[in-house]
């Protein structure tokens, strides 16, 4: 699991870094309709090309991660 850097900006998460870390899930903390256009399309593309599941707070609300030190579980909350 990776918390994607700088709200998913274009330069916060590089392909080389993703290859080294090899996360299965990328969590992006980002506000809906933010002025900066985060997450950047190229960041989403680089995650998708590596088949990394993407969770975003602007779409899923709060995201929690629970772990026992070996495995982890994610939960999302979407407010209505």
N, CA, C and O atoms as a DFTB+ gen file, in Angstrom:
320 C
 N C O
     1  1       0.850      -1.163       0.000
     2  2       0.000       0.000       0.000
     3  2       0.897       1.226       0.000
     4  3       1.897       1.282       0.716
     5  1       0.527       2.204      -0.809
     6  2       1.287       3.447      -0.905
     7  2       0.346       4.624      -0.785
     8  3      -0.677       4.669      -1.469
     9  1       0.671       5.578       0.072
    10  2      -0.022       6.858       0.086
    11  2       0.678       7.677      -0.982
    12  3       1.831       8.072      -0.813
    13  1      -0.018       7.931      -2.080
    14  2       0.569       8.623      -3.230
    15  2       0.949      10.049      -2.827
    16  3       0.171      10.748      -2.178
    17  1       2.138      10.464      -3.213
    18  2       2.685      11.750      -2.803
    19  2       1.965      12.966      -3.369
    20  3       1.422      12.932      -4.474
    21  1       1.973      14.012      -2.606
    22  2       1.491      15.350      -2.971
    23  2       0.162      15.349      -3.736
    24  3       0.046      15.945      -4.807
    25  1      -0.827      14.672      -3.166
    26  2      -2.200      14.667      -3.690
    27  2      -2.294      14.138      -5.121
    28  3      -3.250      14.437      -5.836
    29  1      -1.299      13.350      -5.534
    30  2      -1.320      12.810      -6.883
    31  2      -0.817      13.780      -7.931
    32  3      -1.171      13.664      -9.104
    33  1       0.011      14.746      -7.518
    34  2       0.546      15.721      -8.477
    35  2       1.394      15.017      -9.531
    36  3       1.784      13.861      -9.366
    37  1       1.670      15.730     -10.605
    38  2       2.403      15.154     -11.733
    39  2       3.800      14.676     -11.365
    40  3       4.334      13.775     -12.012
    41  1       4.403      15.270     -10.331
    42  2       5.792      14.942     -10.022
    43  2       5.979      14.311      -8.647
    44  3       7.111      14.156      -8.187
    45  1       4.892      13.947      -7.992
    46  2       4.982      13.405      -6.642
    47  2       5.272      11.923      -6.573
    48  3       5.725      11.434      -5.538
    49  1       5.023      11.189      -7.657
    50  2       5.204       9.734      -7.661
    51  2       5.783       9.330      -9.009
    52  3       5.092       9.388     -10.027
    53  1       7.037       8.925      -9.019
    54  2       7.704       8.613     -10.283
    55  2       7.570       7.129     -10.635
    56  3       7.389       6.294      -9.748
    57  1       7.658       6.804     -11.917
    58  2       7.628       5.399     -12.327
    59  2       8.718       4.563     -11.661
    60  3       8.461       3.428     -11.257
    61  1       9.923       5.102     -11.540
    62  2      11.017       4.354     -10.902
    63  2      10.694       4.035      -9.449
    64  3      10.973       2.933      -8.975
    65  1      10.109       4.993      -8.743
    66  2       9.723       4.772      -7.350
    67  2       8.670       3.677      -7.264
    68  3       8.775       2.781      -6.427
    69  1       7.649       3.743      -8.127
    70  2       6.603       2.719      -8.115
    71  2       7.164       1.341      -8.425
    72  3       6.741       0.349      -7.831
    73  1       8.112       1.273      -9.349
    74  2       8.732      -0.013      -9.672
    75  2       9.512      -0.567      -8.481
    76  3       9.524      -1.778      -8.258
    77  1      10.155       0.299      -7.726
    78  2      10.925      -0.145      -6.567
    79  2      10.020      -0.583      -5.421
    80  3      10.308      -1.571      -4.746
    81  1       8.932       0.142      -5.196
    82  2       8.038      -0.140      -4.069
    83  2       7.031      -1.241      -4.406
    84  3       6.694      -2.062      -3.553
    85  1       6.554      -1.253      -5.655
    86  2       5.591      -2.250      -6.156
    87  2       4.339      -2.376      -5.278
    88  3       4.007      -3.474      -4.831
    89  1       3.649      -1.264      -5.031
    90  2       2.431      -1.354      -4.216
    91  2       1.289      -2.005      -4.986
    92  3       1.253      -1.962      -6.215
    93  1       0.361      -2.608      -4.255
    94  2      -0.855      -3.145      -4.876
    95  2      -1.959      -2.103      -4.886
    96  3      -2.846      -2.134      -5.739
    97  1      -1.902      -1.174      -3.931
    98  2      -2.915      -0.124      -3.791
    99  2      -2.216       1.220      -3.633
   100  3      -1.216       1.335      -2.925
   101  1      -2.757       2.235      -4.304
   102  2      -2.297       3.610      -4.145
   103  2      -3.432       4.461      -3.604
   104  3      -4.506       4.519      -4.202
   105  1      -3.203       5.123      -2.477
   106  2      -4.228       5.969      -1.870
   107  2      -3.861       7.427      -2.132
   108  3      -2.753       7.874      -1.838
   109  1      -4.833       8.155      -2.696
   110  2      -4.618       9.565      -3.014
   111  2      -5.546      10.404      -2.156
   112  3      -6.768      10.288      -2.244
   113  1      -4.950      11.256      -1.322
   114  2      -5.708      12.188      -0.499
   115  2      -5.858      13.473      -1.301
   116  3      -4.888      14.199      -1.518
   117  1      -7.087      13.747      -1.739
   118  2      -7.310      14.889      -2.628
   119  2      -8.732      15.402      -2.458
   120  3      -9.666      14.622      -2.268
   121  1      -8.887      16.721      -2.528
   122  2     -10.207      17.319      -2.427
   123  2     -10.926      17.320      -3.764
   124  3     -10.296      17.436      -4.815
   125  1     -12.221      17.192      -3.724
   126  2     -13.031      17.228      -4.950
   127  2     -12.936      18.613      -5.587
   128  3     -12.960      19.630      -4.895
   129  1     -12.829      18.635      -6.896
   130  2     -12.803      19.880      -7.676
   131  2     -11.760      20.874      -7.157
   132  3     -12.020      22.075      -7.089
   133  1     -10.580      20.366      -6.793
   134  2      -9.538      21.251      -6.266
   135  2      -8.963      22.120      -7.382
   136  3      -9.001      21.743      -8.553
   137  1      -8.441      23.263      -7.020
   138  2      -7.945      24.244      -7.988
   139  2      -6.701      23.795      -8.752
   140  3      -6.370      24.368      -9.789
   141  1      -6.015      22.776      -8.246
   142  2      -4.765      22.347      -8.860
   143  2      -4.942      21.209      -9.868
   144  3      -3.985      20.813     -10.534
   145  1      -6.149      20.690      -9.979
   146  2      -6.396      19.600     -10.918
   147  2      -5.824      18.264     -10.477
   148  3      -5.635      17.363     -11.295
   149  1      -5.548      18.135      -9.183
   150  2      -5.029      16.861      -8.665
   151  2      -6.148      15.838      -8.557
   152  3      -7.289      16.221      -8.295
   153  1      -5.878      14.587      -8.743
   154  2      -4.593      14.029      -9.156
   155  2      -4.357      14.263     -10.651
   156  3      -5.299      14.345     -11.439
   157  1      -3.101      14.365     -11.013
   158  2      -2.729      14.611     -12.408
   159  2      -3.029      13.378     -13.255
   160  3      -2.828      12.250     -12.807
   161  1      -3.510      13.593     -14.477
   162  2      -3.790      12.453     -15.360
   163  2      -2.591      11.523     -15.546
   164  3      -2.764      10.306     -15.622
   165  1      -1.383      12.076     -15.620
   166  2      -0.207      11.221     -15.817
   167  2       0.086      10.363     -14.590
   168  3       0.634       9.268     -14.716
   169  1      -0.274      10.853     -13.403
   170  2      -0.098      10.046     -12.195
   171  2      -1.080       8.883     -12.194
   172  3      -0.705       7.753     -11.882
   173  1      -2.321       9.150     -12.538
   174  2      -3.319       8.085     -12.644
   175  2      -2.873       7.067     -13.685
   176  3      -2.988       5.861     -13.465
   177  1      -2.364       7.546     -14.817
   178  2      -1.918       6.664     -15.889
   179  2      -0.779       5.749     -15.445
   180  3      -0.802       4.550     -15.722
   181  1       0.218       6.311     -14.756
   182  2       1.361       5.499     -14.327
   183  2       0.933       4.446     -13.298
   184  3       1.485       3.346     -13.273
   185  1      -0.044       4.775     -12.453
   186  2      -0.573       3.793     -11.503
   187  2      -1.358       2.698     -12.239
   188  3      -1.173       1.509     -11.981
   189  1      -2.218       3.111     -13.138
   190  2      -3.037       2.138     -13.872
   191  2      -2.193       1.210     -14.741
   192  3      -2.495       0.021     -14.843
   193  1      -1.143       1.732     -15.366
   194  2      -0.278       0.887     -16.203
   195  2       0.424      -0.203     -15.403
   196  3       0.848      -1.211     -15.969
   197  1       0.550      -0.013     -14.105
   198  2       1.155      -1.012     -13.220
   199  2       0.095      -1.830     -12.472
   200  3       0.412      -2.585     -11.553
   201  1      -1.154      -1.667     -12.878
   202  2      -2.290      -2.394     -12.273
   203  2      -2.385      -2.151     -10.772
   204  3      -2.719      -3.053     -10.004
   205  1      -2.087      -0.923     -10.368
   206  2      -2.208      -0.541      -8.965
   207  2      -3.630      -0.042      -8.737
   208  3      -4.080       0.888      -9.407
   209  1      -4.327      -0.650      -7.805
   210  2      -5.684      -0.217      -7.462
   211  2      -5.603       1.176      -6.850
   212  3      -4.773       1.427      -5.977
   213  1      -6.464       2.080      -7.306
   214  2      -6.432       3.466      -6.857
   215  2      -7.645       3.758      -5.987
   216  3      -8.785       3.513      -6.381
   217  1      -7.377       4.286      -4.794
   218  2      -8.429       4.786      -3.913
   219  2      -8.184       6.281      -3.737
   220  3      -7.059       6.714      -3.488
   221  1      -9.273       7.073      -3.872
   222  2      -9.159       8.533      -3.796
   223  2     -10.180       9.080      -2.810
   224  3     -11.343       8.676      -2.812
   225  1      -9.731      10.000      -1.971
   226  2     -10.653      10.553      -0.990
   227  2     -11.736      11.414      -1.631
   228  3     -12.812      11.567      -1.053
   229  1     -11.482      11.980      -2.807
   230  2     -12.518      12.781      -3.455
   231  2     -13.662      11.920      -3.981
   232  3     -14.753      12.431      -4.236
   233  1     -13.429      10.636      -4.143
   234  2     -14.466       9.725      -4.636
   235  2     -14.982       8.772      -3.564
   236  3     -16.149       8.382      -3.584
   237  1     -14.120       8.401      -2.640
   238  2     -14.482       7.397      -1.640
   239  2     -14.653       7.952      -0.243
   240  3     -14.987       7.203       0.675
   241  1     -14.433       9.241      -0.055
   242  2     -14.494       9.808       1.291
   243  2     -13.302       9.343       2.110
   244  3     -12.221       9.104       1.572
   245  1     -13.506       9.218       3.405
   246  2     -12.421       8.793       4.287
   247  2     -11.959       7.387       3.914
   248  3     -12.771       6.516       3.603
   249  1     -10.672       7.184       3.948
   250  2     -10.075       5.874       3.665
   251  2      -9.257       5.475       4.885
   252  3      -8.378       6.218       5.322
   253  1      -9.546       4.311       5.427
   254  2      -8.767       3.815       6.552
   255  2      -8.050       2.533       6.140
   256  3      -8.532       1.767       5.306
   257  1      -6.904       2.328       6.740
   258  2      -6.110       1.130       6.496
   259  2      -5.844       0.483       7.843
   260  3      -5.354       1.135       8.765
   261  1      -6.167      -0.800       7.959
   262  2      -5.889      -1.565       9.170
   263  2      -4.885      -2.645       8.817
   264  3      -4.967      -3.258       7.754
   265  1      -3.933      -2.875       9.719
   266  2      -2.935      -3.913       9.468
   267  2      -2.609      -4.660      10.755
   268  3      -2.715      -4.124      11.859
   269  1      -2.215      -5.898      10.576
   270  2      -1.703      -6.689      11.693
   271  2      -0.187      -6.824      11.586
   272  3       0.428      -7.605      12.312
   273  1       0.404      -6.063      10.684
   274  2       1.841      -6.113      10.455
   275  2       2.240      -7.051       9.333
   276  3       3.388      -7.043       8.890
   277  1       1.303      -7.853       8.875
   278  2       1.574      -8.785       7.771
   279  2       0.667      -8.529       6.581
   280  3       1.105      -8.559       5.431
   281  1      -0.590      -8.278       6.868
   282  2      -1.578      -8.012       5.827
   283  2      -2.297      -6.719       6.190
   284  3      -2.222      -6.251       7.327
   285  1      -2.988      -6.154       5.218
   286  2      -3.749      -4.951       5.512
   287  2      -5.130      -5.033       4.865
   288  3      -5.371      -5.811       3.942
   289  1      -6.014      -4.203       5.387
   290  2      -7.375      -4.119       4.865
   291  2      -7.726      -2.639       4.760
   292  3      -7.426      -1.857       5.662
   293  1      -8.357      -2.263       3.664
   294  2      -8.800      -0.878       3.487
   295  2     -10.317      -0.799       3.626
   296  3     -11.047      -1.739       3.311
   297  1     -10.760       0.357       4.108
   298  2     -12.191       0.644       4.196
   299  2     -12.388       2.066       3.679
   300  3     -11.544       2.941       3.873
   301  1     -13.505       2.267       3.028
   302  2     -13.845       3.604       2.553
   303  2     -15.191       4.018       3.108
   304  3     -16.011       3.182       3.486
   305  1     -15.403       5.318       3.150
   306  2     -16.665       5.864       3.620
   307  2     -17.061       6.993       2.686
   308  3     -16.344       7.984       2.545
   309  1     -18.204       6.828       2.055
   310  2     -18.714       7.864       1.173
   311  2     -19.913       8.499       1.846
   312  3     -20.921       7.838       2.098
   313  1     -19.801       9.788       2.138
   314  2     -20.924      10.521       2.738
   315  2     -21.969      10.810       1.663
   316  3     -21.620      11.099       0.518
   317  1     -23.225      10.735       2.022
   318  2     -24.292      11.018       1.039
   319  2     -24.907      12.352       1.304
   320  3     -25.818      12.765       0.586
